[in-house]
Amino acid sequence: VTPNLEPGQLAPILWRDSTKVSKEISEELNSTISLGGKIVTQYAYQIGLPPKLTSTLLEYCNSTGIIDAFRKFTLPESQGGEPIAASTSGHNGKFIELLDGNRWYAQRPAKEWKSNMHWISPADEKTHEEYLRVLGKGDFDLVLKSIGEQLGLDGLVAYHLTFIGVSESVRGFVHHDTKGTGGSVYNVIIPLLLEEDVDPEL
């Protein structure tokens, strides 16, 4: 179920065509939308994004060469690509420098993931701080403010920033990024390019 959310509005993720009513969660989040349906999990939410966040991030990806880097990583070698080799265990990666002159670290998961997914993350404090400034330019502060207030958190910190690109996946690989946090650690996933026949998805 995908409701129309205002910027900063938080709602639980619900199974489509389910019957359990999530009224309690709706009231807890002071939600004004209709939330009939079975909750997928206690610690997963949808949040409305500020209008310029996606465009700001896409502009940054284009100007720094991040999208071009993902095209290189996700294309097979037979088509001129330069994918990072998938190891038999653990992630494999390398340091790269993009058009912005900053230091980034590109990684690919192990073969068991059965996909060509790569991710590119800041490799030093300077690049991390620049990424934060771009998020601020796109009004990501509104997202953090809403999450903190509606989930009753004392403070928030963005401790790992990354871009993810994938154009082929045999199946999903079920895993946990964090465990035993009691709902105090979240991945905030901002879709940038999600369309049929877009290479790669970001």
Secondary structure as GFF3:
##gff-version 3
##sequence-region A 1 202
A	DSSP	beta_strand	10	12	.	.	.	ID=ss1
A	DSSP	alpha_helix	23	28	.	.	.	ID=ss2
A	DSSP	beta_strand	45	47	.	.	.	ID=ss3
A	DSSP	alpha_helix	53	64	.	.	.	ID=ss4
A	DSSP	alpha_helix	66	74	.	.	.	ID=ss5
A	DSSP	three_ten_helix	77	79	.	.	.	ID=ss6
A	DSSP	beta_strand	92	97	.	.	.	ID=ss7
A	DSSP	beta_strand	103	108	.	.	.	ID=ss8
A	DSSP	three_ten_helix	111	113	.	.	.	ID=ss9
A	DSSP	beta_strand	118	122	.	.	.	ID=ss10
A	DSSP	alpha_helix	125	137	.	.	.	ID=ss11
A	DSSP	alpha_helix	140	150	.	.	.	ID=ss12
A	DSSP	beta_strand	163	165	.	.	.	ID=ss13
###
